[in-house]
Amino acid sequence: MSHRITSLFLAACLLVCLSAATLLSAQSQRFTEDQLETVCRTIKAIGEDSVVDMVEKRGVDFHLTESFTRRLRKAGAGDALIAAVSKASAEHDKGVSAAPAIGSKAEKQAQQAHDQDAYVAVPPPLDDKGQKELLERARERALSFTHDLPAFICLQVTQRYGNLQGREQRSKLDTVNARLSFDAEHRENYEVISSNGMVDKKKITELGGAMSTGEFGSLLQGVFEPATHATFEWLRQTALRGRAIELYGYNVRKEYSQWQLDYNHERHTYPAYRGMVYIDRETAQVLRLSIAAVNIEKDFPIRDAQDTLDYDWVNISGYTALLPQRALMTLSDGTVSMDNEITFRMYRKFTTDTSIKFDIPEDDKEPAKPAPPPAPVKKPN
């Protein structure tokens, strides 16, 4: 059975989404200097009152200087907008001053409190034989992953961000809710429910921007399946979510690649890839997997592609299974970069008559966070 990981990049739509209209829709984020200056250039079209209202609701994440004030006026800002930005800047400054100074006693105490229970005692390092045996146990579990899973449905929430090359700040583009089902025949099916709160019945491959499929099993298969001829190297011990971890690096050559990069439904390629696998020392389960494209053909439009997937235990109608919880995918064509922060929620047992209401109130959005960094490791005495 062939398992394919697909990452889709629709460039034309990205350029539209990164226009001022998209910046206006990202109301949950504070304005950066670049974003606000871009919006100011649209004042004649949307009116200064509208921009003032957005600044008052969203705030800013910078200190307003005389230099930037001149830039805003040059871009079209009037007295009312400058006054609103000045007030928002003062609120931002208060928040910054309230935080403990870096290196101060208060900052160290806050960090110690955060890390108090984060230490994980790891067993002595494995020898070469132990490292190989753990890897083979992980391979066995990965290859049986989809066969052992119960049929289920869940909600996949994808929050998409974009930025132009050279810009540090990214802009929120949209939020896509999709119904993901995994049936008894081990088939994945994605059904778009809504985009930015509006009902949308498009196929997931018809949405503009960047999307991915194959998180349920295909990523694992693309690393551990013998046909990929992946080479592994033990890297080090670490910890993740309170578990002792053995970290391995891997490489898959282009001729054995199962990762498809699709550009505008017009061109595709299967690049070489590499990444890291976080294996639970006790259970040999993969708790995190990363993948990054290597040496993409020079004439192929997508220049960078990366994905990181986190797994955790989920209870589905009394059955406990290790399933994807969150993912972070990045695609770039050298001009526009897209970040997709994906969370998987509301796992339910799937039958032919299963019916679940997937509505999520706008004020109840669970933030999709990048995978947390490994916890500090307490070495054995």
C-alpha positions in Angstrom: 0.0 0.0 0.0 1.4 3.4 -1.0 1.3 6.2 1.6 1.6 9.7 0.3 2.2 12.9 2.2 1.0 15.9 0.2 1.8 19.6 0.8 -0.1 22.0 -1.5 0.9 25.6 -2.2 -1.4 27.9 -4.3 0.7 31.0 -4.9 -1.8 33.3 -6.6 -4.2 33.2 -3.7 -1.4 34.0 -1.2 -0.6 37.2 -2.8 -4.2 38.3 -2.6 -4.5 37.1 1.0 -1.5 39.2 2.1 -3.1 42.4 0.8 -4.3 45.1 3.2 -7.7 43.4 3.4 -6.2 40.4 5.0 -4.3 42.5 7.5 -7.6 44.1 8.5 -9.2 40.7 9.3 -6.5 39.6 11.8 -8.3 41.3 14.7 -6.9 39.1 17.4 -3.3 40.3 16.8 -1.7 43.6 17.7 -0.5 45.7 14.9 3.2 45.6 14.0 4.8 48.7 12.5 4.8 47.1 9.0 1.2 46.0 9.2 0.0 49.4 10.4 1.9 51.3 7.7 0.5 49.0 5.0 -3.1 49.6 6.3 -2.5 53.4 6.3 -1.9 53.2 2.6 -5.5 52.1 2.2 -7.0 54.9 4.2 -8.5 56.6 1.2 -10.3 53.5 0.3 -11.6 52.4 3.7 -11.6 55.6 5.7 -9.5 56.7 8.6 -12.3 56.1 11.1 -12.2 52.4 10.3 -8.5 52.2 10.9 -8.8 54.1 14.2 -11.4 51.6 15.3 -9.2 48.7 14.5 -6.2 50.2 16.4 -8.4 50.8 19.4 -9.6 47.2 19.4 -6.3 45.5 18.5 -3.7 47.7 20.0 0.0 47.8 18.8 3.1 45.9 19.8 5.6 48.7 19.4 6.7 52.0 21.0 5.6 54.9 18.8 8.6 57.1 17.9 8.8 60.4 16.1 10.4 58.7 13.1 7.6 56.2 12.8 5.0 58.9 13.3 6.4 60.7 10.2 6.2 57.4 8.3 2.6 57.0 9.2 1.7 60.5 8.1 3.5 60.0 4.8 1.5 56.8 4.3 -1.8 58.7 4.9 -2.5 58.8 8.6 -4.3 61.9 10.0 -4.4 63.4 13.5 -7.1 61.1 14.8 -5.2 57.9 13.8 -1.9 59.3 15.2 -3.7 60.0 18.5 -5.1 56.4 18.6 -1.7 54.9 17.8 -0.1 57.0 20.5 -2.6 55.8 23.1 -2.2 52.2 22.1 1.6 52.6 22.2 1.3 53.9 25.8 -0.7 50.8 26.8 2.0 48.6 25.1 4.7 50.4 27.1 2.9 49.7 30.3 2.8 46.0 29.6 6.5 45.9 28.8 7.5 47.8 31.9 5.3 45.4 34.1 7.3 42.3 32.9 10.3 41.4 35.1 13.6 42.6 33.7 15.7 40.0 31.9 18.3 38.7 34.3 16.6 40.2 37.4 15.8 38.2 40.5 12.1 38.3 39.7 12.7 37.0 36.2 14.8 34.1 37.6 12.2 33.3 40.2 9.4 33.2 37.6 11.6 30.9 35.4 12.3 28.6 38.4 8.6 28.3 39.2 7.8 27.5 35.6 10.5 24.7 35.5 9.9 23.4 39.0 8.1 20.2 37.9 9.5 20.1 34.4 12.6 18.0 35.1 12.6 14.5 33.9 15.0 11.9 35.2 16.2 9.9 32.2 17.8 6.4 32.5 21.4 5.8 31.6 22.2 6.2 27.8 21.6 3.1 25.6 24.5 1.4 24.0 24.6 0.9 20.2 22.6 -2.4 20.5 20.0 -0.7 22.7 19.6 2.2 20.4 19.0 -0.1 17.4 16.6 -2.3 19.3 14.5 0.8 20.4 14.5 2.1 16.9 13.2 -1.3 15.6 10.5 -1.3 18.2 9.4 2.2 17.2 9.4 1.1 13.5 7.1 -1.9 14.3 4.7 0.4 16.2 4.8 3.0 13.4 4.1 0.5 10.6 1.1 -0.9 12.5 -0.1 2.6 13.5 -3.0 2.9 11.1 -4.0 -0.7 11.3 -4.4 -0.5 15.1 -6.5 2.7 15.1 -10.2 2.6 15.6 -12.5 4.3 13.1 -13.0 7.9 14.2 -13.8 11.4 13.2 -12.4 14.7 14.6 -12.2 18.4 13.9 -9.1 19.7 12.2 -8.6 23.4 12.9 -6.0 25.1 10.6 -5.0 28.6 11.4 -3.0 30.0 8.5 -0.5 32.8 8.6 1.6 34.5 5.8 4.4 36.9 5.4 6.4 38.4 2.6 10.1 37.7 2.3 12.2 40.0 4.5 9.3 40.8 6.9 9.7 39.4 10.4 6.1 39.8 11.3 3.5 37.5 9.9 -0.2 38.2 9.2 -3.2 36.0 10.2 -4.9 34.9 6.9 -7.8 32.7 8.0 -9.0 29.8 10.1 -10.2 26.6 8.3 -12.4 24.0 10.1 -12.5 20.6 8.5 -14.2 17.3 9.4 -11.6 14.6 9.3 -12.7 11.0 9.2 -10.7 7.8 9.4 -12.9 4.8 8.5 -12.6 1.1 9.1 -10.8 0.7 5.8 -8.0 3.0 7.0 -8.9 5.8 4.6 -8.6 9.5 5.5 -11.3 11.9 4.3 -11.2 15.7 4.7 -14.5 17.7 4.4 -14.2 21.5 4.8 -16.9 22.9 7.2 -16.1 26.6 7.3 -13.5 29.2 6.5 -13.3 32.2 8.8 -16.6 31.3 10.3 -18.4 31.1 7.0 -19.9 27.9 5.7 -17.6 26.5 3.0 -18.2 23.2 1.1 -15.0 23.3 -1.0 -12.7 20.3 -1.1 -9.6 20.9 1.0 -7.4 20.7 -2.1 -9.5 23.6 -3.7 -8.8 26.1 -0.9 -6.3 28.8 -1.7 -3.0 29.1 0.1 -1.1 26.2 1.7 -2.7 23.0 2.9 -1.5 19.5 3.9 -2.9 16.0 4.2 -1.5 12.7 5.4 -0.9 13.5 9.1 -2.7 10.3 10.2 -0.1 7.6 9.5 1.4 8.8 6.2 4.2 10.8 7.9 5.1 7.8 10.0 5.0 5.5 7.0 7.1 8.0 5.0 9.9 7.6 7.5 9.7 4.0 8.8 8.5 2.1 5.8 11.3 -0.1 4.4 10.6 1.2 0.9 11.9 4.7 1.9 15.4 3.2 2.8 15.6 5.9 5.5 19.0 6.0 7.4 18.9 6.7 11.1 21.4 8.2 13.6 21.0 8.4 17.3 21.5 12.0 18.4 20.9 12.4 22.1 18.7 12.0 25.1 16.1 14.6 25.9 12.6 15.0 27.4 9.1 15.8 26.0 5.9 16.4 27.9 7.3 14.7 31.0 8.6 11.6 29.1 12.2 10.5 28.7 13.0 10.6 25.0 15.7 9.1 22.7 16.1 11.5 19.8 17.1 10.1 16.3 17.9 11.9 13.1 16.9 10.4 9.7 17.5 11.0 6.0 15.4 9.8 3.0 17.0 10.1 -0.5 15.0 11.6 -3.4 14.6 8.4 -5.3 12.7 6.8 -2.4 10.7 9.9 -1.4 7.0 9.6 -0.5 6.5 13.3 0.2 4.8 15.2 -2.7 5.1 19.0 -3.0 2.3 20.4 -5.2 2.5 23.9 -6.7 -0.8 25.4 -8.0 -2.0 21.9 -9.1 0.4 22.4 -12.1 3.7 21.0 -11.0 4.8 18.6 -8.3 8.0 16.9 -7.1 9.1 14.4 -4.6 12.1 15.9 -2.8 14.6 14.2 -0.5 13.9 14.9 3.1 15.3 14.7 6.6 14.2 15.3 10.1 14.1 14.1 13.7 12.0 11.4 15.5 11.3 11.7 19.3 10.9 8.1 20.6 9.5 7.4 24.1 12.2 5.4 25.9 9.7 3.3 27.8 7.0 2.6 25.2 8.9 3.1 21.9 6.1 5.3 20.7 6.9 8.2 18.4 5.7 11.4 20.2 7.0 13.9 17.7 8.1 13.8 14.1 9.7 16.5 12.0 10.3 16.6 8.2 12.1 19.1 6.0 12.7 19.1 2.3 16.3 18.9 1.1 17.9 20.0 -2.2 14.6 20.9 -4.0 15.2 21.3 -7.7 16.3 24.8 -8.6 13.5 25.4 -11.1 10.7 24.2 -8.8 8.7 27.1 -7.4 8.5 25.8 -3.8 11.9 26.6 -2.2 11.3 25.5 1.4 9.0 22.9 3.0 8.8 21.8 6.7 6.4 20.0 8.9 6.4 19.0 12.6 3.7 16.7 14.1 3.0 16.0 17.8 1.2 12.9 19.0 -0.5 12.4 22.4 -2.9 9.9 24.0 -6.6 10.3 23.3 -9.6 8.4 24.6 -12.1 7.4 22.0 -15.2 5.8 23.5 -13.1 3.8 26.0 -10.3 3.0 23.5 -7.0 4.8 24.2 -5.0 5.7 21.1 -1.9 7.7 20.3 -3.1 10.3 17.8 -2.0 13.6 16.3 -2.7 16.6 18.5 -1.0 19.5 16.7 1.2 20.2 13.7 3.1 23.1 12.3 3.7 23.3 8.5 5.7 25.9 6.6 5.9 26.3 2.8 7.6 29.1 0.9 8.2 30.0 -2.7 10.9 32.5 -1.9 8.6 35.5 -1.9 5.7 34.4 0.2 5.9 32.1 3.2 2.9 30.3 4.8 2.7 28.9 8.3 -0.2 26.5 9.1 -0.8 25.9 12.8 -3.0 22.8 13.0 -4.8 21.3 16.0 -6.9 18.1 16.1 -9.9 18.2 18.5 -13.1 16.5 19.5 -12.1 12.9 18.6 -15.2 10.6 18.4 -15.9 7.0 17.4 -16.9 6.9 13.7 -19.8 4.8 12.4 -21.9 5.3 9.3 -24.6 7.1 11.3 -22.3 9.3 13.4 -23.4 12.8 13.7 -21.4 15.5 15.5 -22.0 19.2 15.6 -18.6 20.9 14.9 -19.6 24.5 15.5 -17.0 26.5 17.5 -18.0 29.8 18.9 -15.7 32.7 17.7 -14.7 33.5 21.3 -13.9 29.9 22.1 -11.1 29.3 19.7 -8.4 27.2 21.1 -5.0 28.8 20.2 -2.9 26.6 18.0 0.5 26.8 19.5 3.8 25.6 18.0 5.0 22.4 19.5 6.5 23.2 23.0 10.3 22.9 23.5 11.7 19.8 25.2 11.7 20.0 29.0 15.1 20.3 30.8 16.6 17.0 31.5 17.8 16.0 34.9 20.8 13.7 34.4 21.1 10.6 36.6 23.5 10.7 39.5 
